[in-house]
Amino acid sequence: MSLKTKVTKFVLLALVICLVVVGAGLLTFSFMLNRTTKVEESNESNSTPIVKENDLDDNKLNILLLGSDSKYKGHTRADTIIIASIDLSEQKVGIISIPRDTRVKLADRNSYNKINAAYSYDGVELTQRSIEDLLQIKIDHYLQVDYQGFIDMVNTLDGIEIEIEKDLYYVDQADNLYIDLKAGRRKLYGEDALSYVRFRHDALGDLGRIERQQKFLKAALDKILDVKTLLKAPELVKDFSQNVKTDLGLSKMLKLASFIPNFSLEEIEMVMLPGEPKYIGGVSYWLPHKEETRVLVNTLIRDKSYLNHKELQLVILNGSGQQGIANNVAGLLEKQGYFIKRVGNADRFNYSKTTIVAPQEQLANLEDLSNYLKSELIVGEEPEIKIIIGQDIDHIRAKQGIMS
């Protein structure tokens, strides 16, 4: 395979990533609108630090993805901030979308601010270092694209065909946003494609937006990997060079190019940074949940076990008598990728120790979960995996804290 062909394959992969940049994280800050609650400044100095990852395997790359609008009021805003972790050996990709209002301690500064402020102060460099401190990971490279780049790429691909599940309509004059898409199967070109992945103003809110992004990404991936797209390679390379900024060197590009043949949407997981919207000092922030973030980073960025968790269906039963504890545990495990089949009560409420009851063939897959819950792991006769919450589960409540 020639060097030119390898570079072209990397560009095609990078185009997919660029589409993810805009589609997966665009306007995540709007998730907080109309959901914020006013609170006073809290004492956040007691948060438990995440163990920092010093070195990455050569086959693993963490890439900072930035989506910006370079034409907005004459300056650049980093409205989309994403960490994409690519495991070349496992052929898996973990993506964490970071809301731009996320409250962080800016690197080398003794102050807290929104992560978006890091980009305004010192561009990619300060943004990267601040996120490294927040997530306690090493970021290897960055890749930046603006809205116009997304539009150009979709148009070069001659649009992306999508089944629009229902009418999508929303107008925000302050942000110059006008979305009006009718239901039905149609081919979306640049502006409409951008509107499709931005829309979240319905009953499903952010969940619906993520589902649309997944659908769009699959359709875009199919289009990009189609042999006919190779005929458009020169124009796509031009789009890439004009609209994408990156510090990836040629050797890394070639290594990523090898990822293309086995690239599958099933091996991608996109989630938003766990947290909640709150007002502090009259300013609206997204406050990350420290333990949920730590677990998410470990399972989606470091070892990709999050993707394996989706294959496990769990039944959560309250055996402690503590009101709401089964739902709390279920919510925490859902954020780690586990599928919660149902939540209910156990046969009694005096279980002293949390217990996982599972078929023999599933025990090896549940060791990490057992360690996390500090539970017993025993063989059961039924095919279901049951987690019986005992009275020793108070440590779970401590795992709902806010990161400083």
N, C-alpha and C positions, 0 to 999 in steps of 0.2 A: 504494500500500500504506500503510495507516494506521500511525501510530506504535505503537499497541497491538499490531498484528499483527507488526511488526518486533521488538518487545521479546519477544513470545511466541516467535518463531522463535529469538531468541538464547537464551532459557531452554531450549528444546528442545536446542539445540546444547550448552549448558552442562551439561545433564543427561547427555548422552553423555560429555562430558569428565569429569564427576563419576564416572560409572560406570567410566571409564578409571582415575581416581585410585585407586579401591579395587581394581579388578580387575587393573590392570597392575603395581602396586607393592606390594600388600598382603603384609606379612610377608616382604619380600625379605631381611631380615636372617636369616631362617631358612635361607637358601641356604648360609650359612657353617657351620651346625651340622653336627657330625660330619665336617667336611672341613678343619678348621683344623689348622695345624702350628705348633709352638712354635719361635720364633726369638728372637734377641736384638735389641735396638734397633739399627737400622742407621743409617748415616750417610746422611741423605736431603737434604743441603743442595746437592747438585750437579745436581738435576733441572732440565731445560730448561723455561723458562716458555713457556706458550702465549701467542701474540700476542693481546692483549685487543681485543675488538670494542667500539668506542666508540659507534657509532650504528647503529641498525637502520633499514632501509627502512620506510616507513610501512605497507607491506603485510605486514610480518613482525612477529609478536608472540611473545615468549618469556614463558610463564606458569608460575609456580611453583605446582604442585598439591600440596596437603597432605591426607592422609587421617589422621584421628585417631580415638581412642576416648575421648570426653569422659567416659565413665562408669567408666573403669578406675581402681579404687582412689581415686576421688574427684578425679582430676586428668587433664589431657589429655596424651596421648602422640602425637607425630607419627610413627606407625609407617610411613607411606607418604610418600615424598618423590620427586616427579617433576618433570622439566622438559618441558613440551610446547611445541614450537616450531611455530607455525602460519604458513604462507606462503599468504596469501590470493590472490595472483596466480597461483601455481603450483598451488593447491588441494592442498597436501601438508602432512602433519603428521609431525613427528619427535618421538619420545618417549623420554627417557632416564630409567630408574628408578634412583634412588640409594639403595642399601642404608642403613638407618639407622645401621649400625655403621661407615660410611665414615669413615676417619681424615682430618681436615682441620685446617688452622690456622684457628681461629675469627677472624672479622674483628675488628680492633682489639684483639686479645688476643695476647700473645706466648706462646701455648700451643697444643698440639694436643689434639684431643678427637674424640669421635664427633659426626657431624653432628647426631644427634638431641639432643645436649646443647645445641646452639645454640637449639633451640626451647624447651627447659626454662629456659634462662637469660633469653632475651629474645624469645621468640615468633617470629613471622613475620619481623620486621625483621632480626634477627641471622642467622636461617636463610638469608634471601635474600642478604644481603651475603656470607656465608661461601661459598655456592654460586657466586655471581658470581666470587669470588676463585679458587675451585677450578677452574671451567670456563672462566674468562676470557671471560665473556659478560655482556651486560646483560639483566637480568630486568625486564620491563615491568610485570607485574601478578601478583597471587596469587589463588588460588581454593582455598578450604578446605572440606572436607566431612567429617563423621564417619560412623562405621559405621551409626548409626541413620538418617542421611540416605540412605545407600545403600539400606537396607532399605525405608524409606518410599517412595523413588522406584520401586523395583521393584514394590512392592505397588500403587502408584497405576497403574502400567502394566498391572496385572492379571497380573503374572508374565511370565517370559521362557521360551519353549519351547526346550528344548535336548535333543539326543541325548547322553545320558551314556554314554560309550564303555565303561565298566567300573565295577564296584563301587568306591566311594571310601570308605574308612574310616580314621579317625585320631582318637585321643583324647589331649589334653594338658591334664590337670587343672590344672596350674600356670598355664596361660594361659586357662583356662576355655573350651577349644576342643573341641568334639565334632562330628565330621563322620561321617555315615553316609548315603551316597547310593547307591541301587541303580542298576544299569545299565538303560538303556532310554530311550525318548523320553518326556519329561514336562515339565510346566510348573513352573518353579522360582519360588517366591515369596521374599520378603525373606531370611529366615534361611538357607534352603537355597541361594539364589543366592549369598549371601555365602560359604557353605561351599564351593560349587563353585569359585569363583575363588580361594579361599585354598589349596585342597588342592595339595600337592606331594610327598607322602610315598609315592612309588612309584619304580620303577626309572628312570623318565625324569626324576625330580626337577624341577628348575627348568624344563627344556625342556617337560615335560608340562604344567606349570602355565601357561606362556606360551601353549601351544597352546590350552588351555582358555579362557584369557582372550580370545584372539583370536576363538574361536568364540562366546563369550558376548557380546563386544562387537558382532560382526556381527549376532547375533540381536537384541540390544538396539537397535542402530542401525536395523534393519529395522522394529522395533516402533515406535520413536519417530518415524520418518519416515512411517509409515502414516497415511493421511488420517484414519482413525478415532481416532488419538491426539489429533488437534486437539480432539475433544470433551472430552478430559480436560485440556485446556490450563489452565483455571482452577485445578484441583487440583494440577497439576504446578508451576505458578507458585508456589502456596502452599508446596509441598514445598521448592522452590528457596529461597524467601525465608526459610523457617524453618531450613533445614539447611546453607545455603551462605553463607560469608563471602567477600567479594571486594572489591577496590578498583577494579574495572573501572567506568568511567564510562559514561553513556548513549551517548555517541558511539561508543565502542569496542564496546559491546554491539550497536549497530546495524550496525557494520561487520562484526562476526563473524556477525551474523544473515544477511548476504548470502552467507555461506559454505555455508549449509544446502543450497541446491538442488543443488550439485555435490559434496556431501560423499560420499566413497567410502572404504570400508575398504581398498581396494587402494592407496590413497595415504597409508596410515598405516604407520609402522614403529615398533615398540616394542622397545627393547633395554635391557639392564642395563648400568650403568657397568662398563667392563672393569676387572678387578682380580683379587685373590686374597685368601683369608682367611689371616691370620697373627696370632700372639700377639706382643705387644710389652709388656714389663714385666708379664707375667701377665694382660694384658687382650686380648680377642679383637677384632680390627679387620678391616675390609675395606679393603685398600690398593689404590688405583687405579693402573693401569698408565699411566704418563705419556704415552707416544707413542700408544698405542692410544686413549687418551682424547682426545688432541689431534686425531687424525685423525677420530675419531667426531664430535667437536663440529663440526669443519670440514665434514664431509660430511652430517651429519644435522640439525644445528642451523642452520648458516649458509647452506648452499646446497642442501641436500636431494639431493645427488648420490648419497647412499647408496641412495635408492630406485631410481635408474637403474642402479646397480651390479648389482642383482639380476637384471637382464636379460642380464648377461654370464656365460657359462659358461667357466671357466678350467681348463686342464690344467697342473699344476705339475710340472716335471721337474728332477731333481737333476743338474746338469751340472758341479758343483764337486767332488764327491767327499766333501764334508763330511757326516758322518752326521747325519740328522735335519733338515737344513736345508730340504728341500722341505716337510716337515710344518710346520716353524716358519713358513715364509712362507705356506703355505695357511691356517694358523690365524689369522695376522695379517690376511690379506685377507678371511677369512670374517667377522671382526668389523667389517669395513667394508662388508659387504653383498654381496660378490661370491659367486657360486655356484661352488664348487669341484667340477668334474666328476670329476676323479681326480688322484691323486698317484703319481708313479713316478720312474724313472731315465731320464736322457737316453741317447742312443746312445754317449756317451763322457763322461768325467769331467774333461776338461781345458779346459772353456770358461773363458776368462779373464774375459769380460764377460757379465753377465746380459742376456738377449735375449728380447724378446717377438715371436713370429711369429704373424701374424694375417692374415685376408683383407683385401683393400684396403678394402672397405666398412666395416670395423670400426676402422680406424686412428684416425679422429677421436675415437672413443669411448674410446680407450686412452691418450690423451696424458697425462692426469693420473696414471694408473697407471704409465706409463713414467717420468714425472718422480719419482714416489714411490720407485720401485725403482732409479732412476738407471740405467736400462737402454736398450739400443738397441731400436728399433721397426722391424721389417722386414716386408715383404709375404711371405705364404706361399701356397702353392697349395692347402693343405688347409683345410676349413671351420672346423676347431678353432682356438681361441686358445690357444697354447702359451707358457708362461713357462719358459724354460730358465735355471735358476739357475747363475750363473757364480761364479768364485773371488773376485769383487769384492763379494760380498754380505755381508761381515762387518758392514756398517752396520745390517743388519736385526736382528742380535742386540742391538744397542744400543737398539733400539726396543721392547724388552721390559721397560724399567725401571719402577721404582715412583715414583709422584709423592710429593713431600714434602707 
